[in-house]
Amino acid sequence: MSLASVLPIGAQDATVIVDADRGETQISKHIYGHFSEHLGHCIYGGLWVGKDSKIPNVDGVRKDVLEALKKIKIPNLRWPGGCFADEYHWKDGIGPQENRARMINTHWGGVVEDNSFGTNEFLNMCEELGTEPYVCGNVGSGSVEELSQWVEYMTFDGESPMANLRKKNGREKPWKVQFLAVGNESWGCGGNMTPAYYSDLYRRYQTFARNYNANAPLLKVAGGANVADYNWTETVMRNVPTNLMWGLSLHYYVHPGGWNHKGSATKFSEEQYVQTMEKAYYMDELITRHDAIMTKYDPNKKVALVVDEWGSWYDVEPGTNPGFLFQQNTMRDALIAAVTLNIFHKHADRVRMANLAQIVNVLQAVIFTDGDKMLLTPTYHIFDMYKVHQDATLLPSSTRCEKISRGKFSADRISSSASKDANGVIHVSLANLDLEKVATVNIDIRGQKVKTIADAQVLTSKNIADYNTFENPDIVDLGEFKDFKLKDGVITIKMPAKSVVTFAVK
């Protein structure tokens, strides 16, 4: 049975109403952040090849990857973990390469870390990218002194032991580092703590993470909940004054079959597909409920909800190291990304930072590398299409559509979002989740006269499980979109099945 055969007649039609004159909330560019952990081939081989590599590089970082990331304007990059952060001791990764301590990565694959990529390399790379570093401190196995000294090493412009150590290592002036996570997943791999215990630790650790730069004070992120652990959010918000934290984190991954039965990235049924999309939409409920708890203690929404780990998580590809978390990236993942980013936009008053897991070669990566080869995944193209929404003003909108359904699972067929940039240009992004049918979507732009439609792009593929390979890197690629018309201020477009479309309204 095909997916189309279980859908009601006329289900391909949808209406989106956009209030172009009612925007108030800015969509922070930082929800388009990424995540780089010492995991599998994310750092070594993915970002870092070393200065002596034959692969073209800029001070040891792959030139092709740098150029690809600059194109999508990544606003921030989280490092060094993840679970790895709470076993990472930063002094092992500074100074002459030949003197750096080697360690076993006990979380991910049991491989040897030579620490050739450390603080200087990461922060220099962020400067090259023009992106904000988001450093995750070690609370699980580290000390207050260790985190305090790390902040001093990175950000203090003066005479001190750590500033002098930085200068000895070749960096005279401090880097601009604002985003600091105080621990990672402290409820799990970061220490198996209770929320009350973590709250006290957070208050202590953040106290000694000094603000050395008055023009760029540290924006400290407290470790938040795992998925729907609302008690964790309640406890931290109750126990930590809002003036002591800039943000509170949330982690959620889309596991089609649950944690123990994640399923294949490329081989899945239509029912599993709809189940996956239902779970992608679950992000909306999670944010709504965590936000409600936060608002009890922070009615003015000063504290950001930071979704600093999100994305799809499937079984690893056959024949790969299970600790490296390498999975393929299909058109299904592109739709997950589009739905999730639209949800983040909707909650832009609270969600002001997020990080897709992970940037290269791990989980829902935007880039794959293999030796000197590199390819862009379908998810990369979503970030390319959606970069027009960075720091734009969210436009209130509503979508009326029917659902796709299969078995006991269902999901809204159309996901949408709209924003207005600093030049007054409106951008609309839509995802059609239907596997079979073209969706005729009417977009009613109210409060502003529509003169023309421009820069329309579409991402789609023949099959939902299509993915790019090093031999055929453009199987899923952006194309020009032309199937639209404008009449009496209403835009009518015909979206291909399983597609994402973004266009400008002027």
C-alpha positions as a printed Julia matrix, in Angstrom:
506×3 Matrix{Float64}:
  0.0    0.0     0.0
  1.35   3.43   -0.91
  1.22   6.4     1.43
 -1.03   8.26   -0.99
 -3.73   5.59   -0.81
 -4.4    6.22    2.88
 -4.83   9.98    2.53
 -8.16  11.8     2.12
 -9.14  13.34   -1.2
 -7.9   16.92   -1.57
 -5.34  16.51    1.17
 -2.66  18.03   -0.98
 -4.08  21.56   -0.56
 -2.98  24.0     2.15
 -3.3   27.66    3.08
 -0.64  29.78    4.78
 -1.55  33.24    6.11
  1.34  35.6     6.82
  0.88  38.86    8.72
  3.61  40.97    7.19
  2.94  44.03    9.36
  2.9   42.33   12.77
  6.43  41.08   13.25
  8.07  41.82   16.62
 10.44  38.98   17.53
 13.88  38.56   16.02
 14.91  35.1    14.86
 18.37  34.88   16.39
 20.99  33.79   13.93
 22.35  31.59   16.7
 19.62  28.99   16.26
 21.61  28.06   13.13
 24.56  26.92   15.23
 26.52  23.69   14.84
 28.27  21.18   17.05
 31.79  19.71   16.75
 32.75  16.98   19.18
 35.82  14.81   19.47
 33.82  11.92   18.1
 34.57   9.68   15.14
 35.87  11.69   12.19
 34.27  15.0    13.12
 37.47  16.71   14.28
 40.26  14.58   12.89
 39.81  14.16    9.15
 36.64  16.21    9.14
 37.81  19.62   10.3
 41.46  19.09   11.17
 44.11  17.52    8.94
 47.18  19.32   10.32
 49.39  21.96    8.78
 51.61  19.42    7.02
 48.73  17.65    5.27
 48.63  17.41    1.48
 44.94  18.24    1.73
 44.62  22.02    1.2
 44.25  23.64    4.6
 44.34  26.91    6.48
 46.6   26.42    9.51
 45.64  22.75    9.63
 41.89  23.12    9.0
 40.5   21.79    5.73
 40.07  24.63    3.24
 37.13  22.98    1.44
 35.21  22.57    4.69
 35.95  26.14    5.74
 34.61  27.48    2.45
 31.45  25.36    2.66
 30.73  26.5     6.21
 31.31  30.15    5.36
 28.72  29.84    2.6
 25.96  28.91    5.03
 27.11  31.56    7.52
 27.35  29.36   10.59
 26.89  31.76   13.54
 28.39  29.65   16.33
 30.18  26.34   16.84
 30.0   24.2    19.98
 33.13  22.34   21.16
 34.7   20.03   22.49
 31.55  18.04   23.35
 29.11  16.51   24.16
 30.02  13.7    26.49
 33.67  14.22   25.58
 33.63  17.67   27.22
 33.36  16.22   30.72
 36.5   14.13   30.3
 38.44  16.83   28.44
 41.23  18.62   30.27
 42.11  21.66   28.22
 45.76  21.95   29.3
 46.42  18.64   27.52
 45.63  20.41   24.23
 47.87  23.49   24.32
 51.53  24.17   23.69
 53.92  22.44   21.27
 52.24  19.58   19.46
 54.95  17.1    20.35
 54.49  17.75   24.06
 50.73  17.29   24.22
 49.34  14.46   26.3
 47.65  11.53   24.58
 44.44  10.11   25.96
 41.82   7.46   25.31
 38.43   8.68   24.19
 36.42   6.49   26.55
 33.06   7.74   25.3
 33.5    7.36   21.57
 35.21   4.34   20.11
 38.07   3.92   22.58
 40.46   5.6    20.15
 43.6    7.55   21.06
 43.31  11.34   21.07
 46.65  13.05   20.44
 45.22  16.48   21.36
 46.7   18.07   18.24
 43.44  19.99   17.92
 42.99  22.03   21.09
 41.96  25.44   22.35
 44.21  27.55   20.11
 43.33  25.55   17.02
 39.6   25.69   17.71
 39.45  29.39   18.49
 41.69  30.31   15.55
 39.4   28.25   13.3
 36.36  30.12   14.62
 38.06  33.41   13.77
 38.76  32.16   10.26
 35.11  31.11    9.91
 33.81  34.37   11.37
 31.77  32.37   13.85
 31.26  32.62   17.61
 32.89  29.85   19.65
 30.61  28.05   22.09
 32.88  26.33   24.62
 31.57  23.53   26.81
 33.34  23.31   30.16
 34.25  20.19   32.12
 32.09  19.89   35.24
 31.84  16.1    35.37
 35.54  15.25   35.91
 37.04  18.73   36.11
 37.36  21.33   38.82
 36.26  24.89   39.42
 39.89  25.96   39.15
 40.33  24.23   35.8
 37.31  25.94   34.23
 38.25  29.29   35.8
 41.76  29.07   34.36
 40.44  28.08   30.93
 38.26  31.19   30.79
 41.26  33.28   31.9
 43.48  31.69   29.22
 40.95  32.41   26.47
 39.65  35.84   27.41
 41.89  37.81   29.82
 43.82  40.7    28.3
 46.29  41.48   31.04
 49.03  40.13   33.25
 48.18  36.75   34.77
 49.53  33.19   34.78
 47.01  31.95   32.19
 47.27  35.03   29.97
 51.05  34.67   30.02
 50.7   30.99   29.15
 48.54  31.94   26.17
 51.16  34.43   25.03
 53.86  31.79   25.42
 51.81  29.59   23.12
 51.81  32.23   20.4
 48.61  34.18   21.0
 49.19  37.69   22.3
 45.64  38.99   22.46
 42.68  37.04   23.88
 39.98  35.62   21.67
 36.4   36.76   21.79
 34.62  33.96   23.62
 31.16  34.69   24.96
 29.18  31.45   24.94
 30.13  29.08   27.77
 28.26  25.9    28.71
 28.8   24.85   32.31
 28.88  21.09   31.85
 27.06  18.81   29.42
 24.25  16.32   30.06
 24.94  16.38   33.78
 21.91  14.1    34.2
 23.77  11.39   32.24
 27.27  11.08   30.79
 28.28  14.34   32.47
 27.98  12.91   35.97
 24.59  11.21   36.53
 23.63  14.08   38.81
 20.31  15.09   40.28
 18.97  18.48   39.19
 19.29  19.88   42.71
 22.94  18.82   42.97
 23.73  20.17   39.5
 22.03  23.48   40.33
 24.39  24.01   43.25
 27.4   23.03   41.16
 26.34  25.39   38.39
 26.08  28.31   40.8
 29.58  27.58   42.06
 31.29  26.96   38.72
 29.75  29.97   36.99
 30.88  32.23   39.85
 34.54  31.62   39.01
 34.07  31.88   35.25
 34.94  35.57   35.29
 33.82  38.24   32.87
 37.19  39.61   31.79
 35.83  41.48   28.77
 33.32  44.16   29.73
 32.36  44.59   26.08
 31.67  40.88   25.63
 30.59  39.35   28.95
 30.29  35.59   29.18
 26.89  34.23   28.22
 26.65  31.2    30.47
 24.45  28.23   29.63
 23.26  25.93   32.39
 22.89  22.24   31.62
 19.23  21.55   30.99
 16.88  18.66   30.44
 17.01  15.44   28.51
 13.94  15.52   26.24
 10.81  15.64   28.47
 12.45  15.79   31.89
 10.34  18.73   33.0
 11.34  18.24   36.64
 14.94  19.04   35.67
 13.88  22.34   34.12
 11.65  23.15   37.1
 14.42  22.46   39.61
 17.16  24.43   37.84
 14.9   27.4    37.17
 13.79  27.41   40.82
 17.3   27.04   42.25
 19.37  29.26   39.93
 18.62  32.99   39.8
 17.99  34.19   36.26
 20.78  36.74   36.5
 23.3   33.9    36.84
 22.55  32.27   33.49
 22.05  33.43   29.94
 20.55  30.16   28.8
 19.3   26.72   29.77
 19.93  23.82   27.41
 17.66  21.11   26.01
 18.68  17.97   24.11
 16.39  16.03   21.8
 17.12  13.59   19.0
 14.71  12.02   16.55
 14.94   8.24   17.01
 12.34   6.67   14.68
 12.1    3.41   16.64
 13.21   4.63   20.05
 16.64   4.66   21.69
 17.21   0.91   21.36
 15.7    0.55   17.88
 16.76   3.63   15.99
 16.49   2.03   12.56
 18.43   2.52    9.36
 19.23   5.92    7.89
 18.46   4.71    4.37
 16.18   1.67    4.61
 12.82   2.52    6.1
  9.15   1.94    5.36
  6.54   4.6     4.67
  5.16   4.03    8.16
  8.62   4.57    9.66
  8.94   7.74    7.61
  5.7    9.19    9.0
  6.74   8.09   12.49
 10.0   10.0    12.01
  8.21  13.16   10.96
  5.78  12.87   13.88
  8.8   12.76   16.17
 10.33  15.78   14.43
  7.16  17.76   15.17
  7.42  16.66   18.83
 10.06  19.36   19.22
  7.2   21.88   19.25
  5.55  20.26   22.29
  8.87  19.97   24.12
  9.72  23.63   23.66
  6.2   24.73   24.57
  6.2   22.8    27.85
  9.76  23.68   28.89
  9.07  27.31   28.01
  5.95  27.31   30.21
  8.02  26.14   33.18
 10.74  28.68   32.5
  8.16  31.45   32.23
  6.96  30.75   35.81
 10.38  31.92   37.03
 11.33  34.15   34.11
  8.18  35.86   32.79
 10.19  38.36   30.75
 12.04  35.55   28.97
 15.52  36.79   29.79
 16.86  33.24   29.88
 17.21  31.61   26.47
 16.24  28.02   25.79
 19.33  26.64   24.07
 18.66  23.48   22.07
 22.36  22.72   21.73
 21.93  19.13   20.57
 19.25  18.21   18.05
 18.87  16.17   14.89
 18.28  12.62   13.68
 20.04   9.65   15.25
 19.9    6.27   13.51
 21.87   3.04   13.66
 25.42   3.47   12.37
 26.17   2.45    8.82
 27.07  -1.25    8.51
 30.8   -1.9     8.77
 31.62   1.35   10.58
 32.85   1.79   14.14
 29.71   1.87   16.33
 31.36   4.5    18.52
 31.85   6.88   15.59
 28.11   7.5    14.99
 28.39   7.76   11.23
 25.04   7.66    9.47
 23.88   8.54    5.98
 21.94  11.73    5.34
 18.89  11.52    3.08
 16.05  13.69    1.86
 14.2   12.55    5.0
 16.84  14.31    7.1
 16.47  17.49    5.06
 12.76  17.5     5.92
 13.56  16.94    9.61
 15.86  19.96    9.49
 13.25  22.15    7.77
 10.49  21.19   10.21
 12.77  21.74   13.21
 14.04  25.14   12.06
 10.46  26.25   11.42
  9.61  25.24   14.99
 12.6   27.18   16.34
 11.38  30.23   14.43
  7.93  29.87   15.98
  9.48  29.95   19.47
 12.05  32.66   18.71
 11.06  34.61   21.81
 12.54  31.82   23.95
 14.75  29.72   21.65
 17.71  31.95   20.89
 20.4   29.37   20.22
 20.56  25.82   18.87
 23.19  23.42   17.58
 22.68  20.69   15.01
 24.51  17.49   15.89
 27.02  17.28   14.31
 28.84  19.37   11.77
 31.02  16.83    9.9
 30.83  13.02    9.54
 28.74  12.43   12.68
 24.96  11.98   13.09
 22.99  14.53   11.0
 26.09  16.09    9.49
 26.0   18.85    6.9
 29.34  17.72    5.41
 31.01  14.37    4.77
 34.72  13.93    4.08
 36.8   10.98    2.93
 40.5   11.66    2.51
 40.75  14.66    0.21
 37.12  14.36   -0.9
 34.19  16.33    0.49
 30.45  16.37   -0.19
 27.46  18.39    0.97
 24.52  16.51    2.46
 20.81  17.28    1.9
 20.76  18.84    5.38
 23.51  21.27    4.31
 21.25  22.55    1.55
 18.48  23.31    4.06
 20.87  25.48    6.06
 21.88  27.18    2.82
 18.24  27.88    1.89
 17.3   29.01    5.4
 20.21  31.36    6.07
 17.99  34.21    4.83
 16.08  33.95    8.13
 19.12  34.65   10.31
 18.46  37.72   12.5
 15.31  38.5    10.51
 12.01  39.42   12.15
  9.58  36.57   12.63
  6.27  37.19   10.88
  3.23  35.68   12.58
  1.73  33.03   10.35
 -0.75  30.2    10.42
 -0.94  27.08    8.29
 -4.06  25.11    7.51
 -3.41  21.7     6.03
 -4.34  18.06    6.39
 -2.09  15.35    7.72
 -0.12  12.53    6.23
 -0.78   9.3     8.08
  0.35   5.7     8.03
 -0.58   3.13   10.63
 -0.78   4.83   14.03
  1.45   7.75   13.04
  0.58  11.11   11.51
  2.1   14.53   10.89
  1.07  17.85    9.38
  1.67  17.74    5.66
  2.94  21.33    5.41
  5.43  23.04    7.71
  6.03  26.74    7.13
  7.74  29.86    8.41
  8.11  33.47    7.3
 10.36  36.38    8.22
 11.25  39.9     7.12
 14.88  40.95    6.82
 16.47  44.34    7.53
 15.77  45.46    3.97
 12.07  44.7     4.23
 12.26  41.57    2.1
  9.95  38.75    3.2
 11.2   35.18    2.98
  8.87  32.2     3.15
 10.0   28.61    3.69
  7.74  25.61    3.32
  8.16  21.85    3.54
  5.83  19.37    1.86
  6.09  16.09    3.75
  3.85  14.11    1.4
  5.75  11.31   -0.33
  3.46  11.1    -3.35
  1.45  14.23   -4.02
  2.17  17.71   -5.26
  0.9   20.22   -2.7
 -0.99  23.24   -3.95
 -0.3   25.89   -1.32
 -1.92  29.32   -1.21
  0.17  31.91    0.66
 -1.83  34.98    1.66
  0.54  37.85    2.53
 -1.42  40.38    4.59
 -0.37  43.87    5.61
  2.04  44.43    2.73
  1.56  44.65   -1.01
  3.25  41.85   -2.93
  4.9   43.02   -6.12
  7.12  40.17   -7.14
  8.55  36.79   -6.13
 12.28  36.19   -6.39
 15.14  33.87   -5.5
 12.9   30.8    -5.29
 14.73  27.54   -4.59
 13.6   23.96   -4.14
 15.19  20.89   -2.62
 13.68  17.55   -3.53
 14.58  14.12   -4.83
 13.08  11.19   -6.65
 13.03   9.0    -3.54
 12.81   9.99    0.11
 15.83   7.76    0.9
 18.07   9.42   -1.72
 21.45  10.66   -0.52
 24.61  12.11   -2.0
 27.76  10.05   -2.51
 31.35  10.94   -3.32
 30.81   9.39   -6.76
 27.48  11.24   -7.24
 27.52  14.28   -4.93
 24.54  16.08   -6.48
 21.77  13.49   -6.29
 19.98  15.75   -3.79
 20.77  19.34   -4.71
 19.2   22.78   -4.79
 17.33  23.83   -7.89
 15.49  26.87   -9.14
 11.78  26.88   -8.34
  9.36  28.33  -10.87
  5.96  26.74  -10.22
  4.2   29.7    -8.64
  1.79  32.45   -9.61
  0.65  35.7    -8.01
 -2.93  36.98   -8.1
 -4.63  39.58   -5.86
 -1.85  39.4    -3.3
 -2.12  35.61   -2.95
  0.79  33.44   -4.03
 -0.09  29.96   -5.24
  2.69  27.42   -5.52
  2.74  23.79   -6.48
  5.28  22.04   -4.28
  6.7   18.72   -5.42
  6.23  15.78   -3.11
  8.89  15.52   -0.36
 10.29  18.96   -0.99
 11.35  22.18    0.68
 10.87  25.56   -0.98
 12.14  29.01    0.02
 11.39  32.23   -1.85
 11.55  36.01   -1.41
  8.57  38.33   -1.57
  9.23  41.93   -2.55
